[in-house]
Protein backbone atom coordinates (compact mmCIF):
# COMPACT_ATOMS: atom_id res chain seq x y z
CA UNK A 1 0.00 0.00 0.00
CA UNK A 2 2.83 2.37 0.90
CA UNK A 3 4.59 1.46 -2.33
CA UNK A 4 1.51 2.27 -4.39
CA UNK A 5 1.09 5.55 -2.59
CA UNK A 6 4.74 6.44 -3.16
CA UNK A 7 4.36 5.61 -6.85
CA UNK A 8 1.28 7.82 -7.12
CA UNK A 9 3.02 10.68 -5.33
CA UNK A 10 6.07 10.33 -7.57
CA UNK A 11 3.94 10.18 -10.70
CA UNK A 12 1.91 13.18 -9.60
CA UNK A 13 5.06 15.17 -8.87
CA UNK A 14 6.50 14.24 -12.26
CA UNK A 15 3.32 15.26 -14.09
CA UNK A 16 3.11 18.52 -12.16
CA UNK A 17 6.71 19.35 -13.00
CA UNK A 18 6.12 18.40 -16.63
CA UNK A 19 3.02 20.58 -16.79
CA UNK A 20 4.91 23.50 -15.25
CA UNK A 21 7.72 23.20 -17.78
CA UNK A 22 5.25 22.86 -20.64
CA UNK A 23 3.40 25.93 -19.42
CA UNK A 24 6.62 27.93 -19.26
CA UNK A 25 7.60 26.66 -22.71
CA UNK A 26 4.29 27.81 -24.20
CA UNK A 27 4.15 31.04 -22.21
CA UNK A 28 7.22 32.50 -23.92
CA UNK A 29 5.96 32.35 -27.54
CA UNK A 30 2.48 33.40 -26.41
CA UNK A 31 3.93 36.42 -24.63
CA UNK A 32 6.04 37.27 -27.68
CA UNK A 33 3.02 36.96 -29.97
CA UNK A 34 0.94 39.21 -27.71
CA UNK A 35 3.75 41.77 -27.56
CA UNK A 36 4.07 41.74 -31.35
CA UNK A 37 0.31 42.13 -31.79
CA UNK A 38 0.30 45.03 -29.32
CA UNK A 39 3.18 46.71 -31.16
CA UNK A 40 1.44 46.34 -34.51
CA UNK A 41 -1.75 47.75 -33.03
CA UNK A 42 0.08 50.72 -31.54
CA UNK A 43 1.88 51.37 -34.82
CA UNK A 44 -1.39 51.22 -36.75
CA UNK A 45 -3.01 53.67 -34.34
CA UNK A 46 -0.01 55.97 -34.61
CA UNK A 47 -0.25 55.98 -38.39
CA UNK A 48 -3.95 56.82 -38.24
CA UNK A 49 -3.24 59.64 -35.78
CA UNK A 50 -0.44 60.97 -38.01
CA UNK A 51 -2.72 60.98 -41.04
CA UNK A 52 -5.47 62.78 -39.20
CA UNK A 53 -2.95 65.31 -37.86
CA UNK A 54 -1.93 65.99 -41.48
CA UNK A 55 -5.56 66.73 -42.31
CA UNK A 56 -6.33 63.50 -44.13
CA UNK A 57 -9.89 62.20 -43.93
CA UNK A 58 -11.57 58.82 -44.17
CA UNK A 59 -14.01 58.90 -47.08
CA UNK A 60 -16.06 55.73 -47.61
CA UNK A 61 -13.33 53.61 -46.00
CA UNK A 62 -10.39 55.15 -47.92
CA UNK A 63 -7.99 57.98 -47.10
CA UNK A 64 -8.50 61.30 -48.89
CA UNK A 65 -6.34 64.40 -48.66
CA UNK A 66 -7.82 67.89 -48.96
CA UNK A 67 -5.83 70.71 -50.49
CA UNK A 68 -4.65 68.83 -53.58
CA UNK A 69 -6.14 68.31 -57.04
CA UNK A 70 -7.14 64.89 -58.38
CA UNK A 71 -7.31 63.35 -61.82
CA UNK A 72 -9.96 60.81 -62.72
CA UNK A 73 -7.15 58.27 -63.06
CA UNK A 74 -6.54 58.57 -59.28
CA UNK A 75 -3.41 60.66 -59.35
CA UNK A 76 -3.14 63.69 -57.07
CA UNK A 77 -1.32 66.95 -57.83
CA UNK A 78 0.00 69.63 -55.52
CA UNK A 79 1.35 72.90 -56.92
CA UNK A 80 4.55 74.28 -55.39
CA UNK A 81 5.25 77.44 -57.37
CA UNK A 82 6.15 76.32 -60.90
CA UNK A 83 6.56 72.78 -59.68
CA UNK A 84 3.78 70.23 -59.42
CA UNK A 85 4.20 67.18 -57.20
CA UNK A 86 2.36 64.08 -58.42
CA UNK A 87 1.24 61.06 -56.42
CA UNK A 88 -1.20 58.15 -56.43
CA UNK A 89 -4.25 58.41 -54.18
CA UNK A 90 -5.32 55.76 -51.69
CA UNK A 91 -7.74 54.04 -54.06
CA UNK A 92 -5.08 53.83 -56.74
CA UNK A 93 -2.58 52.39 -54.28
CA UNK A 94 -5.01 49.64 -53.31
CA UNK A 95 -5.13 48.54 -56.95
CA UNK A 96 -1.36 48.00 -57.01
CA UNK A 97 -0.48 44.28 -56.63
CA UNK A 98 1.70 43.33 -53.64
CA UNK A 99 5.35 43.15 -54.67
CA UNK A 100 4.72 45.10 -57.87
CA UNK A 101 7.73 46.73 -59.53
CA UNK A 102 7.06 50.44 -59.83
CA UNK A 103 8.49 52.33 -62.81
CA UNK A 104 8.91 56.10 -62.45
CA UNK A 105 9.98 58.72 -65.03
CA UNK A 106 13.66 59.63 -65.03
CA UNK A 107 14.79 63.01 -63.79
CA UNK A 108 15.20 65.40 -66.70
CA UNK A 109 12.61 63.66 -68.86
CA UNK A 110 10.08 65.83 -70.66
CA UNK A 111 6.52 64.69 -70.12
CA UNK A 112 3.43 65.58 -72.06
CA UNK A 113 -0.02 65.42 -70.48
CA UNK A 114 -1.94 62.35 -71.62
CA UNK A 115 1.14 60.29 -72.53
CA UNK A 116 2.59 57.38 -70.48
CA UNK A 117 4.68 58.49 -67.52
CA UNK A 118 4.75 55.71 -64.92
CA UNK A 119 3.36 52.29 -64.16
CA UNK A 120 3.86 49.00 -62.41
CA UNK A 121 4.23 45.33 -63.26
CA UNK A 122 3.62 42.17 -61.26
CA UNK A 123 3.17 39.00 -63.29
CA UNK A 124 0.06 39.38 -65.43
CA UNK A 125 -0.90 42.59 -63.65
CA UNK A 126 0.64 45.57 -65.36
CA UNK A 127 -0.43 49.08 -66.23
CA UNK A 128 0.97 52.34 -67.57
CA UNK A 129 -0.46 55.59 -66.23
CA UNK A 130 -0.43 58.83 -68.17
CA UNK A 131 1.08 62.08 -67.00
CA UNK A 132 -1.49 64.60 -65.75
CA UNK A 133 0.73 67.56 -66.68
CA UNK A 134 3.20 68.74 -69.33
CA UNK A 135 6.68 69.65 -68.12
CA UNK A 136 10.14 68.44 -67.19
CA UNK A 137 10.71 65.96 -64.35
CA UNK A 138 12.88 67.70 -61.74
CA UNK A 139 12.57 65.27 -58.83
CA UNK A 140 11.73 61.59 -58.38
CA UNK A 141 10.96 59.58 -55.24
CA UNK A 142 13.37 56.94 -56.51
CA UNK A 143 13.33 54.77 -53.40
CA UNK A 144 9.84 53.59 -54.31
CA UNK A 145 11.25 51.64 -57.26
CA UNK A 146 12.73 49.10 -54.84
CA UNK A 147 10.42 49.55 -51.84
CA UNK A 148 6.81 50.66 -52.24
CA UNK A 149 6.01 50.45 -48.52
CA UNK A 150 6.13 54.26 -48.01
CA UNK A 151 3.60 54.58 -50.85
CA UNK A 152 1.31 52.01 -49.25
CA UNK A 153 1.70 53.50 -45.75
CA UNK A 154 0.82 57.03 -46.83
CA UNK A 155 0.43 57.84 -50.52
CA UNK A 156 -0.04 61.55 -49.82
CA UNK A 157 3.17 62.34 -47.93
CA UNK A 158 6.17 60.00 -48.06
CA UNK A 159 4.60 58.15 -50.98
CA UNK A 160 4.71 60.99 -53.55
CA UNK A 161 5.98 59.87 -56.98
CA UNK A 162 7.66 62.71 -58.89
CA UNK A 163 7.74 66.47 -59.44
CA UNK A 164 7.42 68.33 -62.73
CA UNK A 165 8.43 71.90 -63.51
CA UNK A 166 5.89 73.40 -65.82
CA UNK A 167 4.47 76.64 -67.14
CA UNK A 168 1.11 75.06 -67.96
CA UNK A 169 -1.73 74.50 -65.52
CA UNK A 170 -3.06 70.93 -65.53
CA UNK A 171 -6.49 70.52 -67.08
CA UNK A 172 -9.39 68.29 -66.13
CA UNK A 173 -8.59 68.01 -62.42
CA UNK A 174 -10.93 68.10 -59.44
CA UNK A 175 -10.44 69.96 -56.19
CA UNK A 176 -12.22 70.91 -52.99
CA UNK A 177 -15.71 69.58 -52.29
CA UNK A 178 -16.07 68.35 -55.87
CA UNK A 179 -12.97 66.16 -55.42
CA UNK A 180 -14.26 64.78 -52.13
CA UNK A 181 -17.65 63.93 -53.63
CA UNK A 182 -16.02 62.26 -56.62
CA UNK A 183 -13.66 60.27 -54.40
CA UNK A 184 -16.57 59.01 -52.29
CA UNK A 185 -18.40 57.93 -55.43
CA UNK A 186 -15.30 56.13 -56.70
CA UNK A 187 -14.87 54.32 -53.40
CA UNK A 188 -18.50 53.18 -53.49
CA UNK A 189 -18.07 52.10 -57.11
CA UNK A 190 -15.04 50.00 -56.14
CA UNK A 191 -17.07 48.32 -53.40
CA UNK A 192 -19.81 47.52 -55.94
CA UNK A 193 -17.20 46.11 -58.31
CA UNK A 194 -15.87 43.72 -55.69
CA UNK A 195 -19.39 42.56 -54.88
CA UNK A 196 -20.54 42.11 -58.49
CA UNK A 197 -17.32 40.66 -59.93
CA UNK A 198 -16.06 38.69 -56.94
CA UNK A 199 -19.10 38.20 -54.73
CA UNK A 200 -17.19 39.80 -51.86
CA UNK A 201 -18.57 42.40 -49.52
CA UNK A 202 -15.86 44.91 -48.63
CA UNK A 203 -15.36 45.76 -44.99
CA UNK A 204 -15.35 49.24 -43.46
CA UNK A 205 -17.17 50.97 -46.28
CA UNK A 206 -14.88 49.87 -49.08
CA UNK A 207 -11.74 48.53 -47.42
CA UNK A 208 -10.90 44.97 -48.47
CA UNK A 209 -9.22 42.62 -46.04
CA UNK A 210 -6.88 41.40 -48.81
CA UNK A 211 -5.30 43.30 -51.71
CA UNK A 212 -7.79 43.36 -54.58
CA UNK A 213 -5.32 42.25 -57.31
CA UNK A 214 -4.72 39.00 -55.41
CA UNK A 215 -8.41 38.11 -55.72
CA UNK A 216 -9.13 38.71 -59.41
CA UNK A 217 -8.43 37.18 -62.81
CA UNK A 218 -6.46 38.96 -65.56
CA UNK A 219 -9.63 39.82 -67.47
CA UNK A 220 -11.16 41.30 -64.34
CA UNK A 221 -7.97 43.28 -63.76
CA UNK A 222 -8.15 44.76 -67.26
CA UNK A 223 -11.73 45.86 -66.59
CA UNK A 224 -10.81 47.25 -63.18
CA UNK A 225 -7.82 49.21 -64.50
CA UNK A 226 -9.81 50.67 -67.39
CA UNK A 227 -12.59 51.73 -65.03
CA UNK A 228 -10.49 53.39 -62.31
CA UNK A 229 -6.92 54.03 -63.51
CA UNK A 230 -7.65 55.00 -67.11
CA UNK A 231 -4.27 53.64 -68.26
CA UNK A 232 -2.66 54.21 -71.64
C-alpha positions in Angstrom: 0.0 0.0 0.0 2.8 2.4 0.9 4.6 1.5 -2.3 1.5 2.3 -4.4 1.1 5.6 -2.6 4.7 6.4 -3.2 4.4 5.6 -6.9 1.3 7.8 -7.1 3.0 10.7 -5.3 6.1 10.3 -7.6 3.9 10.2 -10.7 1.9 13.2 -9.6 5.1 15.2 -8.9 6.5 14.2 -12.3 3.3 15.3 -14.1 3.1 18.5 -12.2 6.7 19.4 -13.0 6.1 18.4 -16.6 3.0 20.6 -16.8 4.9 23.5 -15.3 7.7 23.2 -17.8 5.2 22.9 -20.6 3.4 25.9 -19.4 6.6 27.9 -19.3 7.6 26.7 -22.7 4.3 27.8 -24.2 4.2 31.0 -22.2 7.2 32.5 -23.9 6.0 32.3 -27.5 2.5 33.4 -26.4 3.9 36.4 -24.6 6.0 37.3 -27.7 3.0 37.0 -30.0 0.9 39.2 -27.7 3.8 41.8 -27.6 4.1 41.7 -31.3 0.3 42.1 -31.8 0.3 45.0 -29.3 3.2 46.7 -31.2 1.4 46.3 -34.5 -1.8 47.7 -33.0 0.1 50.7 -31.5 1.9 51.4 -34.8 -1.4 51.2 -36.8 -3.0 53.7 -34.3 0.0 56.0 -34.6 -0.3 56.0 -38.4 -4.0 56.8 -38.2 -3.2 59.6 -35.8 -0.4 61.0 -38.0 -2.7 61.0 -41.0 -5.5 62.8 -39.2 -3.0 65.3 -37.9 -1.9 66.0 -41.5 -5.6 66.7 -42.3 -6.3 63.5 -44.1 -9.9 62.2 -43.9 -11.6 58.8 -44.2 -14.0 58.9 -47.1 -16.1 55.7 -47.6 -13.3 53.6 -46.0 -10.4 55.2 -47.9 -8.0 58.0 -47.1 -8.5 61.3 -48.9 -6.3 64.4 -48.7 -7.8 67.9 -49.0 -5.8 70.7 -50.5 -4.7 68.8 -53.6 -6.1 68.3 -57.0 -7.1 64.9 -58.4 -7.3 63.4 -61.8 -10.0 60.8 -62.7 -7.1 58.3 -63.1 -6.5 58.6 -59.3 -3.4 60.7 -59.4 -3.1 63.7 -57.1 -1.3 66.9 -57.8 0.0 69.6 -55.5 1.3 72.9 -56.9 4.6 74.3 -55.4 5.3 77.4 -57.4 6.1 76.3 -60.9 6.6 72.8 -59.7 3.8 70.2 -59.4 4.2 67.2 -57.2 2.4 64.1 -58.4 1.2 61.1 -56.4 -1.2 58.2 -56.4 -4.3 58.4 -54.2 -5.3 55.8 -51.7 -7.7 54.0 -54.1 -5.1 53.8 -56.7 -2.6 52.4 -54.3 -5.0 49.6 -53.3 -5.1 48.5 -56.9 -1.4 48.0 -57.0 -0.5 44.3 -56.6 1.7 43.3 -53.6 5.3 43.1 -54.7 4.7 45.1 -57.9 7.7 46.7 -59.5 7.1 50.4 -59.8 8.5 52.3 -62.8 8.9 56.1 -62.4 10.0 58.7 -65.0 13.7 59.6 -65.0 14.8 63.0 -63.8 15.2 65.4 -66.7 12.6 63.7 -68.9 10.1 65.8 -70.7 6.5 64.7 -70.1 3.4 65.6 -72.1 0.0 65.4 -70.5 -1.9 62.4 -71.6 1.1 60.3 -72.5 2.6 57.4 -70.5 4.7 58.5 -67.5 4.7 55.7 -64.9 3.4 52.3 -64.2 3.9 49.0 -62.4 4.2 45.3 -63.3 3.6 42.2 -61.3 3.2 39.0 -63.3 0.1 39.4 -65.4 -0.9 42.6 -63.7 0.6 45.6 -65.4 -0.4 49.1 -66.2 1.0 52.3 -67.6 -0.5 55.6 -66.2 -0.4 58.8 -68.2 1.1 62.1 -67.0 -1.5 64.6 -65.8 0.7 67.6 -66.7 3.2 68.7 -69.3 6.7 69.6 -68.1 10.1 68.4 -67.2 10.7 66.0 -64.3 12.9 67.7 -61.7 12.6 65.3 -58.8 11.7 61.6 -58.4 11.0 59.6 -55.2 13.4 56.9 -56.5 13.3 54.8 -53.4 9.8 53.6 -54.3 11.3 51.6 -57.3 12.7 49.1 -54.8 10.4 49.5 -51.8 6.8 50.7 -52.2 6.0 50.5 -48.5 6.1 54.3 -48.0 3.6 54.6 -50.8 1.3 52.0 -49.2 1.7 53.5 -45.8 0.8 57.0 -46.8 0.4 57.8 -50.5 0.0 61.6 -49.8 3.2 62.3 -47.9 6.2 60.0 -48.1 4.6 58.2 -51.0 4.7 61.0 -53.5 6.0 59.9 -57.0 7.7 62.7 -58.9 7.7 66.5 -59.4 7.4 68.3 -62.7 8.4 71.9 -63.5 5.9 73.4 -65.8 4.5 76.6 -67.1 1.1 75.1 -68.0 -1.7 74.5 -65.5 -3.1 70.9 -65.5 -6.5 70.5 -67.1 -9.4 68.3 -66.1 -8.6 68.0 -62.4 -10.9 68.1 -59.4 -10.4 70.0 -56.2 -12.2 70.9 -53.0 -15.7 69.6 -52.3 -16.1 68.4 -55.9 -13.0 66.2 -55.4 -14.3 64.8 -52.1 -17.7 63.9 -53.6 -16.0 62.3 -56.6 -13.7 60.3 -54.4 -16.6 59.0 -52.3 -18.4 57.9 -55.4 -15.3 56.1 -56.7 -14.9 54.3 -53.4 -18.5 53.2 -53.5 -18.1 52.1 -57.1 -15.0 50.0 -56.1 -17.1 48.3 -53.4 -19.8 47.5 -55.9 -17.2 46.1 -58.3 -15.9 43.7 -55.7 -19.4 42.6 -54.9 -20.5 42.1 -58.5 -17.3 40.7 -59.9 -16.1 38.7 -56.9 -19.1 38.2 -54.7 -17.2 39.8 -51.9 -18.6 42.4 -49.5 -15.9 44.9 -48.6 -15.4 45.8 -45.0 -15.3 49.2 -43.5 -17.2 51.0 -46.3 -14.9 49.9 -49.1 -11.7 48.5 -47.4 -10.9 45.0 -48.5 -9.2 42.6 -46.0 -6.9 41.4 -48.8 -5.3 43.3 -51.7 -7.8 43.4 -54.6 -5.3 42.2 -57.3 -4.7 39.0 -55.4 -8.4 38.1 -55.7 -9.1 38.7 -59.4 -8.4 37.2 -62.8 -6.5 39.0 -65.6 -9.6 39.8 -67.5 -11.2 41.3 -64.3 -8.0 43.3 -63.8 -8.2 44.8 -67.3 -11.7 45.9 -66.6 -10.8 47.3 -63.2 -7.8 49.2 -64.5 -9.8 50.7 -67.4 -12.6 51.7 -65.0 -10.5 53.4 -62.3 -6.9 54.0 -63.5 -7.6 55.0 -67.1 -4.3 53.6 -68.3 -2.7 54.2 -71.6 
